[in-house]
Amino acid sequence: MYAPATTLPTLGELAPDLKLPVLILQGKNDGNIDPAAAQRWNAALGTAGNTDHTLKLYAGLGHSLGPVKDITLDNFAPMARGPMNDMAAWLQAHMR
């Protein structure tokens, strides 16, 4: 099922091909994706020459960017206002 010929490339492998703007929003209490992975991807984008990439990490937010006390309690709460506002501002800045 996960043989090399059938798997998708990793984000790190895709980084050199991503020249478009990239916004990464990551909860620090994400129970599914380690925030360090978002930091590695952001660094890989820079190393690959992408000059327009933004990483925002949010304390107290989980995988859905909703409030969560710790990673063991990440229950996909509704998205908090901060990430929504940040995403809207980023999109507005990039639609000019």
C-alpha positions as CSV (number, residue, x, y, z in Angstrom):
1,M,0.0,0.0,0.0
2,Y,2.8,2.4,0.8
3,A,5.4,1.2,-1.7
4,P,7.7,4.0,-3.0
5,A,6.1,3.9,-6.4
6,T,2.6,4.7,-4.9
7,T,3.5,7.2,-2.2
8,L,3.2,11.0,-2.6
9,P,6.3,13.1,-2.3
10,T,7.0,14.6,1.1
11,L,6.7,18.4,1.6
12,G,10.5,18.5,1.8
13,E,10.8,16.9,-1.6
14,L,8.3,19.3,-3.0
15,A,9.9,22.5,-1.6
16,P,12.2,23.1,-4.5
17,D,9.3,23.2,-6.9
18,L,7.1,25.6,-4.8
19,K,7.9,29.1,-6.0
20,L,4.4,30.5,-5.2
21,P,3.6,32.2,-1.9
22,V,3.1,29.7,1.0
23,L,1.3,30.3,4.3
24,I,1.8,27.8,7.0
25,L,-0.5,28.0,10.1
26,Q,0.3,25.6,12.9
27,G,-1.0,25.0,16.4
28,K,1.7,24.3,18.9
29,N,-0.7,21.8,20.6
30,D,-1.4,19.9,17.4
31,G,-2.0,16.3,18.2
32,N,-1.5,15.1,14.6
33,I,1.4,17.2,13.1
34,D,4.5,18.0,15.2
35,P,5.0,21.8,15.0
36,A,8.7,21.1,14.4
37,A,7.6,19.6,11.0
38,A,6.1,23.0,10.0
39,Q,9.3,24.7,11.1
40,R,11.4,22.2,9.0
41,W,9.1,22.8,6.0
42,N,9.4,26.5,6.3
43,A,13.2,26.3,6.5
44,A,13.1,23.9,3.4
45,L,11.2,26.5,1.5
46,G,13.8,29.2,2.2
47,T,16.7,26.8,1.4
48,A,15.0,26.0,-1.9
49,G,14.8,29.7,-2.8
50,N,11.2,30.5,-2.1
51,T,11.3,34.1,-1.0
52,D,7.6,34.4,0.0
53,H,6.8,31.9,2.7
54,T,5.3,32.6,6.1
55,L,5.0,30.4,9.2
56,K,2.7,31.3,12.1
57,L,2.8,29.2,15.2
58,Y,-0.1,29.5,17.7
59,A,0.3,28.6,21.4
60,G,-2.7,26.8,22.9
61,L,-4.2,25.8,19.5
62,G,-4.5,22.3,18.0
63,H,-4.7,20.7,14.6
64,S,-7.9,22.5,13.6
65,L,-6.3,25.8,15.0
66,G,-9.0,25.7,17.7
67,P,-8.2,26.0,21.4
68,V,-6.8,22.9,23.2
69,K,-5.0,22.6,26.5
70,D,-2.5,19.9,25.3
71,I,-1.8,17.5,22.4
72,T,-3.7,14.7,24.2
73,L,-6.9,16.7,24.2
74,D,-6.8,17.9,20.6
75,N,-10.4,17.4,19.6
76,F,-10.7,19.5,16.4
77,A,-12.3,22.5,18.1
78,P,-13.6,25.3,15.8
79,M,-10.8,27.6,14.5
80,A,-9.8,30.5,16.7
81,R,-10.2,34.1,15.4
82,G,-6.4,34.8,15.4
83,P,-5.5,32.3,12.7
84,M,-8.6,33.3,10.7
85,N,-7.6,36.9,10.8
86,D,-4.0,36.1,10.0
87,M,-5.1,34.1,7.0
88,A,-7.5,36.8,5.8
89,A,-4.7,39.4,6.1
90,W,-2.2,37.2,4.3
91,L,-4.6,36.5,1.4
92,Q,-5.5,40.2,1.2
93,A,-1.9,41.2,1.0
94,H,-1.2,38.5,-1.7
95,M,-4.2,39.4,-3.9
96,R,-2.8,42.8,-5.0
